[in-house]
Amino acid sequence: MKKSMTWAEWKLLLRSRKLIVPLIAILFIPVLYAGMFLWAFWNPYANMNDLPVAIVDLDKGAEMDGEQLALGKELTDKLIDSKQFDFTKVSKSDAEKGLENEDYYVVIEIPENFSEHATTLLDANPEKLTIVYKPNEGFNFLSAQIGETAMDRIRAEVNEQVASTYAEKLFDSITEMGNGFGEAADGAGDLHDGAAKLLTGADELKGYLETLASSTVTLADGSQKLAQGANDAAKGATELNKGLGTLSKGSADLLAGAQKASAGANGLKDGIAKYTNGVDQLTASYDQIAQKEKEFGTAVGTLNEKSAGLNTAASQLVKGSTNLDAGIDQLSASLAPVLASLPEEQQAALNAALSQVKQGSNELSGGMQQLAAGTGSLSAGTAELNGVAGQLADAYNQALAGLQKLNGSSAELREGSTALASGNKELSSGIAQLAEGVTTAQKGSSDLASGLASLTEGTGTLKTGTDTLASKSKELAKGSATLADGIVELDEGTLTLKEKLAEANETASEVNPTDKTYGMVGAPVDVEKEGINHVPNYGTGFAPYFLSLGLFVGALLLSIVFPLVEPAIKPTGAFGWFASKVSVLAIVGLLQALIAAGVVKFALGMETVNTPMFILTAIITSYTFIALVQMCVSILSDAGRFVAILVLILQLTTSAGTFPLELIPAPLQVFNTLLPMTYSVQAFKAAISTGNMSFLWINNGILIGFMVAFLAITFGYFALLYKRRYSKEIVEA
């Protein structure tokens, strides 16, 4: 009976053109789906050079280290020569217009500051090189995505080119730096030699400054004694001036008395009688005058001697003040280099102290000169006064002798009065000279007092300056010790610097860059793809998905052309009825699978790891989908096709044939393990690419399980339907 129903089914099929022609056409449905899709998307990147892309080069170029950069032009020429896309160099306006008119999928714009930004690497705020990428995503979204991938490559190439340029400049700088290190090492050697000499000079300077410090202490002590002596001399000069004033007044009175005595001597002869009475008193007075004259002569002699000594001392003071002024000038000149190396505060303090010392020295020199002039005048006056005093002593002696003779004899008194008149005349002349000398001495003593007052003031300033000089010279000596220690460290540091610079020169000289070196710096990392289960193109990658889709669509269309339930003859049993339908579906499913697998494998040239397993998987997949569609349509009729389409949609979105499962929404991921296309896609992948036979058989086993379950359900439906429709008729017959 099975053969009769199956034969009847095939006989009806082969004799009916309405069935056989559509069935033959349906055999190629999987090829139309899978083959056309795979052919169209087999290797789309192979035709990238036909994708129109516009390039707008606005770069104005820039100059870097004397060389002109035109990175925009270089990039444009390189892109056009690469033929990665159908690149066309156009103006900005034409590019925007072409993008709007869908003449170009992408516009690449190189801004005018492209090369300029490449020169800012070492600036405080370096600017990145920017390439403007303008895709028309509405025109074709995938072209925009492909363009982004290409832009990544372009960016990598530009980065490599710019980095190589920088690397070349960097290695040139390293070479120049190495030469500079050599010159610097030579200079460091000279610096080391100079530091050694400087160390020697610093040691000598330290000794000099220590000597200067001790000398300035002695100078300060001497200036203090000088100030004290000048103060005492000023006081003595003041007293001397007062005494000479008194002497000047007394000499004037003496001169007036001498003149009167001379006049009285002329009238002595007439009044001898009267005079004789007073001879005794005169004799006594002359004894006293003689005594006082001796004291006066002694005082005048002492004054003459002291004034001569004072004049000599004043001359020595003038000479000493001149030497002191010259010594201070020499000291200032000697300290000038040392002061230049000191801090500004110490320089200012020492300069002020030296200025005060110099000013005091100048004032002291002027005062000493005035003192010398005054003491000279005083010495001359006292000399004259001494001579006059001698004459006065002789005159007094003569007068005393005359008085003695007068006292002895009147005649002799007359003679003595005559001699007295003559002596008084001479006395008047001598006293006049004495008055003149005293006046001159008084003027000299006044100048001496004034000069000594200035000397006292100058020595005070000198003392202050020498005290400051002593203090600062101690600090200077201490600083020179620190300077000497620092120069020792400088000497050691310059030696180390010389050695390190020599090492740096040797290291830098070992750098010999080439174009490969520049390329290495520009692109130090190469990515080597060492993948497993190589997939050569898009077609091979999408084949599992599109083959599954094509075979499912073929099964779905088969349900439209071939009656899945209606028997060719009256059924004699449920199994025969079911088997007659399955026999046709099995042959059609087999042919569909063989045609689709053959075209994809041999016509499109797809590489497969295991071709027999690939063909077997196609057959199992075809049978599984036909069993699924047969079950849905047999049980639900036209509604079953709608259910089958829903199942197809769910399978297309959840089978992970395109995007990974993890990238689809979580609620849809639930259907992944519940639908057969998931396992057909995985089985195809194992047969085509991975070669994992255990994984292939696991998935094929699941497909076979689905197929058996669908066939069992369909057979159950046929048994139930046969029981309802035909079992009673067979019993009655």
Secondary structure, 3 states (H helix, E strand, C coil): CHHHHHHHHHHHHHHCHHHHHHHHHHCCHHHHHHHHHHHHCCCHHHHHHHCEEEEEECCCCEEECCEEECHHHHHHHHHHHHCCCEEEECCHHHHHHHHHCCCCCEEEEECCCHHHHHCCCCCCCCCCCCCEEEECCCCCHHHHHHHHHHHHHHHHHHHHHHHHHHHHHHHHHHHHHHHHHHHHHHHHHHHHHHHHHHHHHHHHHHHHHHHHHHHHHHHHHHHHHHHHHHHHHHHHHHHHHHHHHHHHHHHHHHHHHHHHHHHHHHCCCCCHHHHHHCHHHHHHHHHHHHHHHHHHHHHHHHHHHHHHHHHHHHHHHHHHHHHHHHHHHHHHHHHHHHHHHCCHHHHHHHHHHHHHHHHHHHHHHHHHHHHHHHHHHHHHHHHHHHHHHHHHHHHHHHHHHHHHHHHHCHHHHHHHHHHHHHHHHHHHHHHHHHHHHHHHHHHHHHHHHHHHHHHHHHHHHHHHHHHHHHHHHHHHHHHHHHHHHHHHHHHHHHHHHHHHHHHHHHHHHCCCCCHHHHHHHHCCCCCCCCCCCCCCCHHHHHHHHHHHHHHHHHHHHHHHHCCCCCCCCCCCCHHHHHHHHHHHHHHHHHHHHHHHHHHHHHHCCCCCCCHHHHHHHHHHHHHHHHHHHHHHHHHHCHHHHHHHHHHHHHHHHHCCCCCCHHHCCHHHHHHHHCCCHHHHHHHHHHHHHHCCHHHHHHHHHHHHHHHHHHHHHHHHHHHHHHHHHCHHHHHHC
